[in-house]
Every structure is written in C-alpha cells, then in structure tokens.
Amino acid sequence: MASIYELAQEKVRNALRIIEKEEYFKYIAEPEQATEFTIPVRLDNGEVEVFKAYRVKHSTARGPAKGGIRYHPLVNMDEVKTLAFLMTWKNAVVNIPYGGGKGGITLDPKKYSEREIEIITRAYARRLARIIGPDIDIPAPDVYTNPQIMAWILDEYSFIKQWEPAVITGKPLELGGIAGREESTARGAFFVLRELLKDQNIAKPRIAIQGFGNAGMNLARILAESGYNIVAVSDSRGGIYNEKGLDIEKVIDIKKEKKTVQEAEGEKISNKELLELDVDILIPAALDNQITKSNADKVKASVILEVANNPVTPEADKILEERNILVVPDILANAGGVTGSYFEWIQNREGSIWSYERFVNELERVMTTAYRDVRAVRNKYNTTMRNSAFILAVTRVLGAMRQRGWI
C-alpha cells in the first residue's frame, strides 16, 4: 500500500506526464532537508515526557520554505514530509516567492496544561532557531497551534538570534501580526468560488460545508454576508440541514456557546449525510480522506471546493472525474492562508502596518489571478483542475530551478 507521501508524489507525476517532462521528477521528489529530534519536558506532575518533533524543507527553489506547525498525536515524519511537499506546489500556484515547509510535534494538546504547552513550544523553538529564519524557513500556525504559540516561538528566537518578527507568521497583532490573517483561508476560498461560479454560470447555488472550525465558520459567514444560500453545515459532532437555507449568524452564535452546530435550528444530519446532500457546491473544510471510493458515487454536488487538505482520496478523484464533478483542488482553494502569511511577512520586512482593506484587496488580486491561471492551463491541456494546478505549480518550480542552474 502506498504511503501518503507516495500518493502526494503521484499528483506531481501526473502533471509531469501530461507536459511530457517526467525525467525531472527526481529533482523534486524528495525534501532538501528533513529534521527530526526529541524534546524532553518535565510536566506539572514532575514526570518527564519525551516528545518527537519535526521540521521539513521540501524546496527553496523559489524562496524560503513556508509552512505551518501542527500539534497532533498522529504527527509523524511521513505526514510532515507530505505536507511540506504539497506546500511547495501551493505556494507556486498562487505565485508567491516561497518553497514548501512544514513542522510539528507528536502530542495531543488537549491533555496538557497551558504552562506545559508553553514549555514544550519554547523547547521546540530553541531547536528550530538553528534552521528557521525570515530568508530561510518561515513557520506559521496549523492544526492545534495558534497566534499565542507563534508568539512564544518568536520570543525564544529573539533571545537566541535577534528581534525579527518576519521569522514567523500568524502572530498576534501586538507582535507584528496582520489584520485579516485569521480569515484569509476562508476569504481566499470565497474569491476562488466566486470566479468559478461565474464560469459555471451558477447563479444561486445551494451550498453545504463540512467542518465548522476557523476556515469553515469564516467561509460560511463570508458566503452568507454575500447572499449565498447555505443549506447545511457540520462539525465533529454532526450537522444541521435546512433546504431553505440556514441562518448562519445564529448558527455561529450557537456554535460558540454550545460548542456544536447541532444545537442550532435545523434537521440533524451526520457528516456522512452532509457529503451526500443534493446541493450544487460541497465544501469539505474539516479532515482529510472524507470523500473516498466508498461514497464518491453518492456525491450529488456538481462542484467540490477543497478547503480541507486532501479531503478527496485518489480513488475518489477518478470516480468524480468520470461523473463530471468538478473538484477545485486544495492547493488552490485553501491557498488564501499562506497568501495571508506572505502579506504579514511583507509587512514585517517593510516595518509597516497594513490596513484590513489593503489585505483583502491584495488577497482578492492574488487568488483571482491564481484561479484564472489554473483555468488557462486547464483549457490548454483539457484535464482536471487538480492536474492543471499541479502543472502550473511544477512548471513554475522547474523554471526557477532551471534559471538558478540546478537542473
């Protein structure tokens, strides 16, 4: 059985086959640097626990590595390598001057106190300080990490190296963060979807969103404010459905108060049922591997917008393609997050403060341009949007490597 890294590599192989450049695969198949280390920490109860930690730089051909840090009990080297690999192509699709990076610690943050998380984070930061920097590798928040954790990393880095807020993004506003970054993944997805709907000539789409975390909740809010009809949403406990449309503002209020959308008004449904609803647009914004070969034939939506990472398996991809269901790939659909991080990095390097309006306007420009670039490739090669996005990204990375004399 193929590893998740091998499955990710196959997406690039497919792109290279289409443009008849398979001989270049070996140049981009493996990361430039993969670092694994351990962090021994004395916990509040006096016991010492040792955590495994990782940081991977896949490519720096187009600029410093860029990618998040995740805290999760299933974090391992294969996962971090895969995510760094995919970040290379995501950054290239939206044409920002970064390569791919990723990091993480194998831990369940729910099991530790805030003080313990801080100690673990600062220990991780001390090891990272040797291999990150604003022109080398720039981390950001990811699963179960947040602006506070980024602040601790910045603080440790500042003592070891120097004060340099551009070393990390997703920071609190007080430490050089940027207005708009928190919602940038969602707003970027909105701009892509808006362009797509114009092309598809879908005037009043019925939308279902699986996942009501930061990305899913913000996207639901932005879509509702823009007049779109959201008929279903869900979180880890399940979802709600109303064929006439949900009052998203009330759903958000209830989610914040009750910790689940299922307490809001609407028909209770499961996450599985949400994926199979009769809607125009299905937005998986939660976990990976949600649409598989076992349920791909039951999807009724005409468009799937991948706001989560890897929500559609390769086997499901083939079924959806055969059924003429359009899949907007994650390396385009959720690239608003890293684009927002890029703006924060620019702000820090300039020593300026961007307005929220400037942030949104620039995000709209980058995301709509990226969508149109992918569309142009799709029209040229008559292939899927996923293949088109990877063709665009691979072409840009290989072009940079060629200009630098690496190939």
C-alpha positions in Angstrom: 0.0 0.0 0.0 1.3 3.4 -1.0 2.3 5.9 1.8 0.7 9.3 1.9 3.9 10.7 0.6 3.9 8.5 -2.4 0.3 9.4 -3.1 1.2 13.1 -3.0 4.1 12.4 -5.3 1.8 10.8 -7.8 -0.1 14.1 -8.2 3.2 15.6 -9.4 4.0 12.6 -11.6 0.6 13.0 -13.3 1.3 16.7 -14.0 4.8 15.8 -15.5 3.3 13.1 -17.7 0.8 15.5 -19.2 3.5 18.0 -20.0 6.0 15.3 -21.0 8.6 16.1 -18.5 8.7 13.0 -16.4 12.5 13.0 -16.4 12.5 15.9 -14.0 10.6 14.1 -11.2 13.8 13.0 -9.4 14.8 16.7 -9.0 11.7 17.5 -6.9 10.8 14.1 -5.4 12.4 14.4 -2.0 12.8 17.3 0.5 16.0 19.3 0.7 16.1 18.9 4.5 14.2 16.8 7.0 14.9 17.3 10.6 13.7 15.0 13.4 14.5 15.5 17.1 13.2 14.8 20.6 12.1 17.3 23.3 12.3 16.0 26.9 10.0 18.1 29.1 9.2 17.9 32.9 5.5 18.1 33.3 3.4 19.7 36.0 3.2 16.4 37.9 7.0 16.1 38.0 7.3 13.3 35.4 9.5 13.7 32.3 7.9 13.1 28.9 9.8 13.0 25.6 8.1 14.4 22.5 9.0 13.7 18.9 9.3 16.9 16.8 9.9 17.6 13.1 10.7 20.3 10.6 10.9 19.7 6.8 12.0 22.0 4.0 10.9 20.4 0.7 12.1 23.1 -1.7 13.7 26.6 -1.6 14.0 27.0 -5.4 11.5 29.9 -5.4 12.4 31.4 -2.0 12.5 30.4 1.7 10.4 27.4 2.9 7.0 28.3 4.2 4.5 26.2 6.0 2.7 25.6 9.3 3.5 23.8 12.6 0.9 21.3 13.9 0.5 19.7 17.3 -1.3 16.4 16.9 -0.9 12.9 18.3 -0.6 11.4 14.8 2.1 13.7 13.6 5.0 11.8 12.1 7.8 12.3 9.5 5.8 10.9 6.6 2.9 13.3 7.3 5.2 16.3 7.7 7.2 15.4 4.6 3.9 15.1 2.6 2.6 18.5 3.8 5.9 20.3 3.1 5.9 18.7 -0.4 2.3 20.0 -1.0 3.2 23.4 0.3 5.8 23.8 -2.4 3.1 23.5 -5.1 0.5 25.5 -3.1 2.9 28.5 -2.9 3.8 28.1 -6.6 0.1 28.0 -7.7 -0.6 31.4 -6.1 2.9 32.6 -7.3 4.3 33.8 -4.0 8.1 33.6 -3.6 8.2 30.6 -1.2 9.0 27.0 -1.3 7.4 24.3 0.9 8.0 23.7 4.5 6.1 22.0 7.4 6.7 21.1 11.1 5.0 19.5 14.0 5.2 17.8 17.4 3.6 14.5 18.2 1.3 15.4 21.1 -2.3 15.8 22.0 -2.5 19.4 23.2 -5.8 18.7 25.0 -4.0 16.6 27.5 -1.6 19.2 28.7 -1.9 22.5 30.6 -1.2 25.8 29.1 2.1 26.0 31.0 3.1 22.6 29.7 2.3 23.6 26.1 4.4 26.8 26.6 7.4 24.8 27.9 7.1 22.3 25.0 6.8 25.1 22.5 9.7 27.0 23.8 11.9 23.9 23.8 10.8 23.3 20.2 11.6 26.9 19.3 15.1 26.6 20.7 15.8 23.7 18.3 14.1 25.4 15.4 16.2 28.6 15.9 19.1 26.8 14.2 17.2 26.1 11.0 14.5 28.8 10.5 14.8 32.5 9.6 12.9 35.1 7.5 15.1 34.3 4.5 15.4 30.5 5.2 12.2 28.9 6.6 9.1 30.7 8.0 6.7 28.8 10.1 3.0 29.6 10.8 0.0 28.1 12.7 -1.6 24.9 11.7 -3.6 22.2 13.4 -4.0 22.9 17.1 -1.5 25.8 17.1 -2.4 29.5 17.2 -1.1 33.1 17.5 -0.1 32.6 21.1 2.1 29.6 20.2 3.7 31.7 17.4 4.4 34.4 19.9 6.3 32.0 22.2 8.4 30.8 19.2 9.1 34.4 18.2 10.1 35.3 21.8 12.6 32.3 22.0 14.0 33.2 18.6 14.5 36.8 19.6 16.7 35.8 22.5 18.8 33.3 20.6 19.1 35.3 17.3 17.6 38.8 17.2 14.2 40.5 17.1 12.8 39.6 13.7 9.0 39.3 13.5 9.2 38.2 9.9 10.7 34.8 11.1 7.1 33.6 11.8 3.6 34.5 10.7 0.2 34.1 12.2 1.3 36.1 15.2 -0.8 38.3 17.5 -1.4 41.8 16.1 0.6 43.2 19.0 3.7 41.4 17.8 3.5 42.2 14.1 0.5 40.1 13.0 -1.7 41.4 10.3 -5.4 42.2 10.2 -7.2 39.7 8.1 -4.9 36.7 8.5 -7.3 34.7 10.7 -9.9 34.6 8.0 -7.6 34.5 5.0 -8.0 30.8 4.2 -11.8 31.3 4.1 -11.8 34.6 2.2 -9.3 33.2 -0.4 -11.6 30.2 -0.9 -14.5 32.6 -1.4 -12.7 34.5 -4.1 -11.9 31.3 -5.9 -15.5 30.0 -5.6 -16.9 33.4 -6.8 -14.8 33.2 -10.0 -15.7 29.6 -10.6 -19.4 30.2 -10.3 -19.2 32.9 -13.0 -17.6 30.3 -15.3 -20.1 27.7 -14.4 -23.0 30.1 -14.7 -24.5 29.0 -11.4 -26.5 32.0 -10.2 -28.0 30.8 -6.8 -26.0 27.8 -5.6 -27.1 25.6 -2.7 -24.0 25.1 -0.5 -23.1 22.5 2.1 -20.0 23.0 4.3 -18.4 20.1 6.3 -16.3 21.4 9.1 -17.1 24.5 11.2 -13.6 25.4 12.6 -11.8 28.5 11.7 -11.9 28.0 7.9 -15.4 26.5 7.6 -17.0 29.0 10.0 -15.4 32.1 8.4 -16.3 30.8 5.0 -19.9 30.3 6.0 -20.1 33.8 7.4 -18.5 35.4 4.3 -20.8 33.4 1.9 -23.9 34.3 3.9 -22.9 38.0 4.1 -22.5 37.9 0.3 -26.0 36.5 -0.2 -25.2 32.8 -0.8 -27.6 30.1 0.4 -26.0 27.7 2.8 -28.3 24.8 3.5 -26.1 22.6 5.6 -23.1 22.8 7.9 -21.4 20.3 10.3 -18.7 19.9 12.9 -17.2 16.9 14.6 -20.4 16.0 16.4 -22.6 16.2 13.3 -24.5 18.7 11.3 -27.8 20.5 10.5 -29.7 20.9 7.3 -32.5 23.2 6.1 -33.4 23.1 2.4 -34.5 26.7 2.5 -31.2 27.9 4.0 -29.6 28.3 7.4 -29.4 31.5 9.5 -25.6 31.4 9.6 -25.2 34.2 12.1 -27.4 32.3 14.6 -25.5 29.1 13.9 -22.2 30.7 14.6 -23.5 32.2 17.9 -24.8 28.7 19.0 -21.6 27.0 17.9 -19.6 29.4 20.1 -21.9 29.0 23.1 -22.8 25.3 22.9 -19.6 24.0 21.1 -21.7 22.3 18.4 -23.8 23.4 15.4 -26.3 20.6 16.2 -27.9 22.8 18.9 -29.0 25.2 16.1 -32.3 25.1 14.4 -32.5 22.6 11.5 -32.7 18.9 10.7 -29.9 17.0 12.4 -27.7 15.1 10.0 -24.4 13.2 10.1 -21.2 14.2 8.5 -21.7 11.3 6.1 -25.2 12.5 5.1 -23.9 16.0 4.5 -21.5 14.8 1.9 -24.3 13.1 0.0 -26.8 16.0 0.1 -28.5 17.3 -3.1 -26.6 20.6 -3.4 -24.7 22.5 -6.0 -21.5 23.2 -4.1 -20.0 20.8 -1.5 -17.2 22.3 0.6 -15.2 19.8 2.7 -13.4 22.0 5.3 -12.6 19.6 8.0 -10.5 16.4 7.8 -8.6 14.6 5.1 -10.0 11.5 3.3 -13.7 12.3 3.6 -14.7 11.5 0.1 -13.5 8.0 -0.8 -14.2 5.3 -3.3 -17.0 4.1 -0.9 -19.0 7.3 -1.1 -17.8 9.2 -4.2 -20.6 7.7 -6.3 -23.1 9.1 -3.8 -22.0 12.7 -4.1 -24.7 14.8 -5.8 -22.9 18.2 -5.9 -21.7 19.4 -9.2 -18.7 21.2 -7.7 -16.4 20.3 -4.7 -14.3 23.0 -3.2 -11.4 21.5 -1.2 -10.9 23.8 1.7 -9.5 21.0 3.9 -6.2 19.4 3.0 -6.6 16.1 1.0 -10.3 15.6 1.6 -10.7 13.6 -1.6 -8.7 10.4 -2.0 -7.1 9.5 -5.3 -9.6 6.6 -5.9 -12.5 9.0 -5.3 -10.9 11.6 -7.6 -11.2 9.1 -10.5 -14.8 8.4 -9.8 -15.7 12.1 -9.5 -13.9 12.8 -12.8 -15.9 10.0 -14.5 -19.1 11.6 -13.2 -18.1 15.1 -14.4 -18.0 16.5 -10.9 -15.6 19.5 -10.8 -13.1 19.4 -8.0 -11.3 22.6 -7.1 -8.0 21.3 -5.5 -6.8 22.2 -2.1 -3.5 23.7 -3.3 -5.6 26.4 -5.0 -8.8 26.5 -2.9 -7.2 26.9 0.6 -4.1 28.9 -0.5 -5.5 32.1 0.9 -4.0 31.2 4.3 -0.4 31.1 3.1 -1.1 34.1 0.9 -2.2 36.0 4.0 1.0 34.8 5.8 3.0 36.2 2.8 1.4 39.6 3.3 2.3 39.5 7.0 5.9 38.7 6.1 6.0 41.6 3.7 4.5 43.9 6.4 7.2 42.8 8.8 10.0 43.3 6.3 8.7 46.7 5.4 8.3 47.7 9.1 4.8 48.9 8.1 1.2 48.2 9.2 -1.2 47.1 6.5 -4.9 48.1 6.7 -7.5 45.4 6.6 -8.8 46.9 3.3 -5.4 46.6 1.7 -5.1 43.0 2.9 -8.4 42.0 1.4 -7.8 43.8 -1.9 -4.4 42.1 -2.3 -5.8 38.7 -1.4 -8.6 39.1 -4.0 -6.0 40.0 -6.6 -3.7 37.0 -5.9 -6.5 34.4 -5.6 -8.5 35.5 -8.6 -5.3 35.6 -10.7 -4.3 32.1 -9.5 -7.7 30.8 -10.4 -7.5 32.3 -13.9 -4.0 30.9 -14.3 -5.2 27.4 -13.4 -8.2 27.8 -15.7 -5.9 28.7 -18.6 -3.8 25.6 -18.0 -7.0 23.5 -17.9 -8.2 24.9 -21.2 -4.8 24.2 -22.8 -4.4 20.6 -21.7 -8.1 19.7 -21.3 -7.6 18.0 -17.9 -8.8 18.2 -14.4 -8.4 21.3 -12.2 -6.1 19.3 -9.9 -3.8 18.3 -12.7 -4.0 21.9 -14.0 -3.0 23.3 -10.7 -0.1 20.9 -10.4 1.1 21.6 -14.0 1.1 25.3 -13.2 3.0 24.8 -10.0 5.5 22.3 -11.3 6.2 24.5 -14.3 7.0 27.5 -12.1 9.2 25.5 -9.7 11.2 23.8 -12.6 11.5 27.2 -14.2 13.1 28.6 -11.1 15.4 25.6 -10.7 16.5 26.0 -14.4 17.2 29.7 -14.0 19.3 29.0 -10.9 21.3 26.3 -12.7 20.0 23.5 -10.5 18.8 21.4 -13.5 
